[in-house]
Amino acid sequence: PVDPNWLPTASRDHTLKLYDIRVLRNAETFKGHDREVTACAWHPFNARVFASGGYDGRVSHWLVGRDEPLHTHMAHEQAVWDLAFHPVGHVLATASNDHRVRFWCRARPGDDAEADFDDTQKALVRARAEEIGYEPPEPVEAPEEAPRVNGATTYVSYGAARESYDKRSESRASSSGFGGHT
């Protein structure tokens, strides 16, 4: 999985740097954030993929060897202070100064993974797919409703925040005596 010789760092100069600790040198610099970069995390299985969070609330997904992000989305209203992948890699959790934790998942089978993309992004995805010879699988009929656990939807496509889950969590926190930190 993750190369133990690579160390990613987040910086106030709006960049991420990847260091090779064997030679103690900067191996690569990633530019794509408009504000300070506040957090970064490796994908647990894909040794070339990592995510970063910024002071402006944006989360970006990166591929080592590519100098611009694969995908960027507005995840929070305030700074992203931490992010972590589920050990299987299908969920990314983000924590922010807006006092929220959000969960981001891959699209389910049958979902349109490109629904939130503009025409330029769709063209880039198709060009990359052709470049690597990717053939998309046949569509799979998705269930009518996503599985639920304790009333919360368990899957969310990238770019779609779980606002209803946030609201229920806030109401539980305030009624249990937790939350309301000032």
VEXROBA-466550 format. One record per residue (C-alpha): chain; residue number from 1; x, z, y. Coordinates in Angstrom, 1 decimal. Example, Ala and Ser with C-alpha at 12.3 -4.5 7.8 and 13.67 -1.06 7.14 Angstrom:
chaine->A num->1 east->12.3 up->7.8 north->-4.5
chaine->A num->2 east->13.7 up->7.1 north->-1.1
END
This chain:
chaine->A num->1 east->0.0 up->0.0 north->0.0
chaine->A num->2 east->1.5 up->1.1 north->3.4
chaine->A num->3 east->5.2 up->0.4 north->3.8
chaine->A num->4 east->6.8 up->3.9 north->4.3
chaine->A num->5 east->9.6 up->2.2 north->6.4
chaine->A num->6 east->7.2 up->1.2 north->9.2
chaine->A num->7 east->6.2 up->3.6 north->11.9
chaine->A num->8 east->3.5 up->2.5 north->14.4
chaine->A num->9 east->3.3 up->4.1 north->17.8
chaine->A num->10 east->0.7 up->4.1 north->20.6
chaine->A num->11 east->1.8 up->4.1 north->24.2
chaine->A num->12 east->0.7 up->4.7 north->27.8
chaine->A num->13 east->2.1 up->1.2 north->28.7
chaine->A num->14 east->-0.9 up->-0.4 north->26.9
chaine->A num->15 east->1.2 up->-1.5 north->23.9
chaine->A num->16 east->1.7 up->-0.5 north->20.3
chaine->A num->17 east->5.1 up->-0.7 north->18.7
chaine->A num->18 east->6.1 up->-1.0 north->15.1
chaine->A num->19 east->9.4 up->0.6 north->14.2
chaine->A num->20 east->11.5 up->-0.1 north->11.1
chaine->A num->21 east->12.9 up->3.4 north->10.4
chaine->A num->22 east->15.6 up->1.9 north->8.1
chaine->A num->23 east->17.4 up->0.4 north->11.1
chaine->A num->24 east->15.8 up->2.6 north->13.8
chaine->A num->25 east->14.7 up->-0.5 north->15.8
chaine->A num->26 east->11.5 up->-1.9 north->17.3
chaine->A num->27 east->10.3 up->-4.5 north->14.8
chaine->A num->28 east->7.3 up->-5.7 north->16.7
chaine->A num->29 east->5.3 up->-5.1 north->19.9
chaine->A num->30 east->1.5 up->-5.6 north->20.0
chaine->A num->31 east->-0.2 up->-6.2 north->23.4
chaine->A num->32 east->-4.0 up->-6.4 north->23.7
chaine->A num->33 east->-5.3 up->-3.1 north->25.3
chaine->A num->34 east->-6.2 up->-3.0 north->28.9
chaine->A num->35 east->-5.6 up->0.8 north->29.2
chaine->A num->36 east->-3.4 up->3.3 north->27.5
chaine->A num->37 east->-3.3 up->3.2 north->23.7
chaine->A num->38 east->-4.3 up->6.7 north->22.4
chaine->A num->39 east->-4.4 up->6.4 north->18.6
chaine->A num->40 east->-3.5 up->4.2 north->15.7
chaine->A num->41 east->-4.0 up->4.3 north->11.9
chaine->A num->42 east->-2.9 up->2.2 north->9.0
chaine->A num->43 east->-5.4 up->0.6 north->6.6
chaine->A num->44 east->-5.0 up->2.5 north->3.3
chaine->A num->45 east->-4.5 up->-0.6 north->1.1
chaine->A num->46 east->-3.6 up->-3.6 north->3.2
chaine->A num->47 east->0.0 up->-2.8 north->4.4
chaine->A num->48 east->-0.3 up->-5.3 north->7.2
chaine->A num->49 east->-3.5 up->-4.1 north->8.8
chaine->A num->50 east->-4.0 up->-1.2 north->11.2
chaine->A num->51 east->-6.4 up->-0.1 north->13.9
chaine->A num->52 east->-5.9 up->1.3 north->17.4
chaine->A num->53 east->-8.0 up->3.1 north->19.9
chaine->A num->54 east->-7.6 up->3.1 north->23.7
chaine->A num->55 east->-8.3 up->5.2 north->26.7
chaine->A num->56 east->-11.1 up->2.8 north->27.7
chaine->A num->57 east->-13.0 up->3.4 north->24.4
chaine->A num->58 east->-12.1 up->0.2 north->22.7
chaine->A num->59 east->-11.0 up->-0.1 north->19.1
chaine->A num->60 east->-8.8 up->-3.0 north->18.0
chaine->A num->61 east->-7.9 up->-4.2 north->14.6
chaine->A num->62 east->-4.4 up->-5.7 north->14.1
chaine->A num->63 east->-2.4 up->-7.7 north->11.6
chaine->A num->64 east->1.4 up->-7.3 north->11.4
chaine->A num->65 east->3.0 up->-10.6 north->12.4
chaine->A num->66 east->0.2 up->-11.5 north->14.8
chaine->A num->67 east->0.7 up->-10.5 north->18.5
chaine->A num->68 east->-3.0 up->-10.3 north->19.5
chaine->A num->69 east->-5.8 up->-8.3 north->17.9
chaine->A num->70 east->-7.9 up->-9.7 north->15.1
chaine->A num->71 east->-11.0 up->-8.0 north->16.5
chaine->A num->72 east->-11.7 up->-5.7 north->19.4
chaine->A num->73 east->-15.0 up->-3.9 north->20.2
chaine->A num->74 east->-16.2 up->-1.2 north->22.6
chaine->A num->75 east->-16.5 up->1.8 north->20.3
chaine->A num->76 east->-17.0 up->4.7 north->22.7
chaine->A num->77 east->-17.9 up->5.4 north->26.4
chaine->A num->78 east->-14.6 up->7.4 north->26.8
chaine->A num->79 east->-11.1 up->7.6 north->25.3
chaine->A num->80 east->-10.7 up->7.2 north->21.6
chaine->A num->81 east->-8.6 up->10.2 north->20.6
chaine->A num->82 east->-8.3 up->9.7 north->16.8
chaine->A num->83 east->-9.3 up->7.2 north->14.1
chaine->A num->84 east->-8.9 up->7.2 north->10.4
chaine->A num->85 east->-9.8 up->4.9 north->7.5
chaine->A num->86 east->-11.7 up->6.1 north->4.4
chaine->A num->87 east->-9.3 up->6.2 north->1.5
chaine->A num->88 east->-10.9 up->3.1 north->0.0
chaine->A num->89 east->-10.6 up->1.3 north->3.4
chaine->A num->90 east->-14.2 up->0.2 north->3.9
chaine->A num->91 east->-15.1 up->2.8 north->6.7
chaine->A num->92 east->-13.3 up->3.5 north->9.9
chaine->A num->93 east->-14.1 up->6.8 north->11.6
chaine->A num->94 east->-13.4 up->7.1 north->15.4
chaine->A num->95 east->-13.4 up->10.3 north->17.5
chaine->A num->96 east->-13.7 up->10.2 north->21.2
chaine->A num->97 east->-13.7 up->12.2 north->24.4
chaine->A num->98 east->-17.5 up->11.4 north->24.6
chaine->A num->99 east->-17.9 up->14.2 north->22.0
chaine->A num->100 east->-18.9 up->11.7 north->19.3
chaine->A num->101 east->-17.6 up->10.6 north->15.9
chaine->A num->102 east->-18.7 up->7.1 north->14.9
chaine->A num->103 east->-18.4 up->5.3 north->11.6
chaine->A num->104 east->-17.7 up->1.6 north->11.4
chaine->A num->105 east->-18.2 up->-0.4 north->8.1
chaine->A num->106 east->-17.6 up->-3.9 north->6.8
chaine->A num->107 east->-20.7 up->-6.1 north->6.7
chaine->A num->108 east->-22.8 up->-5.7 north->3.5
chaine->A num->109 east->-23.2 up->-8.7 north->1.1
chaine->A num->110 east->-25.7 up->-11.0 north->2.7
chaine->A num->111 east->-25.1 up->-9.8 north->6.2
chaine->A num->112 east->-23.9 up->-12.3 north->8.8
chaine->A num->113 east->-20.4 up->-11.0 north->9.5
chaine->A num->114 east->-20.1 up->-13.3 north->12.5
chaine->A num->115 east->-23.4 up->-12.4 north->14.1
chaine->A num->116 east->-21.7 up->-10.7 north->17.1
chaine->A num->117 east->-19.0 up->-13.3 north->17.6
chaine->A num->118 east->-19.1 up->-15.8 north->20.4
chaine->A num->119 east->-18.4 up->-19.5 north->19.7
chaine->A num->120 east->-14.6 up->-19.2 north->20.4
chaine->A num->121 east->-14.3 up->-16.3 north->17.9
chaine->A num->122 east->-16.3 up->-18.2 north->15.3
chaine->A num->123 east->-14.0 up->-21.2 north->15.7
chaine->A num->124 east->-10.9 up->-19.1 north->15.3
chaine->A num->125 east->-12.3 up->-17.5 north->12.1
chaine->A num->126 east->-13.2 up->-20.9 north->10.6
chaine->A num->127 east->-9.8 up->-22.3 north->11.6
chaine->A num->128 east->-8.0 up->-19.4 north->9.9
chaine->A num->129 east->-10.2 up->-19.7 north->6.8
chaine->A num->130 east->-9.3 up->-23.4 north->6.5
chaine->A num->131 east->-5.7 up->-22.7 north->7.1
chaine->A num->132 east->-5.4 up->-20.3 north->4.2
chaine->A num->133 east->-7.8 up->-22.2 north->2.0
chaine->A num->134 east->-10.6 up->-19.6 north->1.9
chaine->A num->135 east->-13.9 up->-20.6 north->0.4
chaine->A num->136 east->-16.7 up->-18.3 north->1.3
chaine->A num->137 east->-18.7 up->-16.9 north->-1.7
chaine->A num->138 east->-22.3 up->-17.9 north->-2.2
chaine->A num->139 east->-24.7 up->-15.8 north->-0.2
chaine->A num->140 east->-26.1 up->-12.7 north->-2.0
chaine->A num->141 east->-29.6 up->-11.5 north->-1.3
chaine->A num->142 east->-29.2 up->-8.2 north->0.6
chaine->A num->143 east->-31.6 up->-5.3 north->-0.1
chaine->A num->144 east->-34.4 up->-5.0 north->2.4
chaine->A num->145 east->-33.2 up->-1.6 north->3.7
chaine->A num->146 east->-29.8 up->0.0 north->3.6
chaine->A num->147 east->-29.3 up->3.0 north->1.4
chaine->A num->148 east->-29.9 up->6.3 north->3.1
chaine->A num->149 east->-28.2 up->9.7 north->2.8
chaine->A num->150 east->-29.9 up->12.6 north->4.5
chaine->A num->151 east->-31.9 up->10.1 north->6.6
chaine->A num->152 east->-28.7 up->8.3 north->8.0
chaine->A num->153 east->-28.0 up->4.7 north->7.2
chaine->A num->154 east->-24.8 up->4.5 north->5.3
chaine->A num->155 east->-23.6 up->1.0 north->6.3
chaine->A num->156 east->-23.1 up->-0.3 north->9.8
chaine->A num->157 east->-21.6 up->-3.7 north->10.7
chaine->A num->158 east->-18.6 up->-3.7 north->13.0
chaine->A num->159 east->-19.7 up->-3.6 north->16.5
chaine->A num->160 east->-23.0 up->-1.8 north->15.9
chaine->A num->161 east->-22.8 up->1.9 north->16.6
chaine->A num->162 east->-25.0 up->4.4 north->14.9
chaine->A num->163 east->-26.8 up->5.7 north->17.9
chaine->A num->164 east->-29.7 up->7.1 north->16.0
chaine->A num->165 east->-27.3 up->9.1 north->13.8
chaine->A num->166 east->-25.5 up->10.3 north->17.0
chaine->A num->167 east->-28.8 up->11.5 north->18.5
chaine->A num->168 east->-29.8 up->13.4 north->15.3
chaine->A num->169 east->-26.3 up->14.9 north->15.1
chaine->A num->170 east->-26.6 up->16.1 north->18.7
chaine->A num->171 east->-30.0 up->17.6 north->18.2
chaine->A num->172 east->-28.8 up->19.5 north->15.0
chaine->A num->173 east->-25.6 up->20.7 north->16.9
chaine->A num->174 east->-27.6 up->22.0 north->19.8
chaine->A num->175 east->-30.2 up->23.8 north->17.6
chaine->A num->176 east->-27.5 up->25.3 north->15.3
chaine->A num->177 east->-25.6 up->26.9 north->18.2
chaine->A num->178 east->-22.7 up->24.5 north->17.9
chaine->A num->179 east->-21.8 up->21.9 north->20.5
chaine->A num->180 east->-22.4 up->22.2 north->24.2
chaine->A num->181 east->-18.7 up->22.7 north->24.8
chaine->A num->182 east->-17.8 up->22.5 north->28.5
END
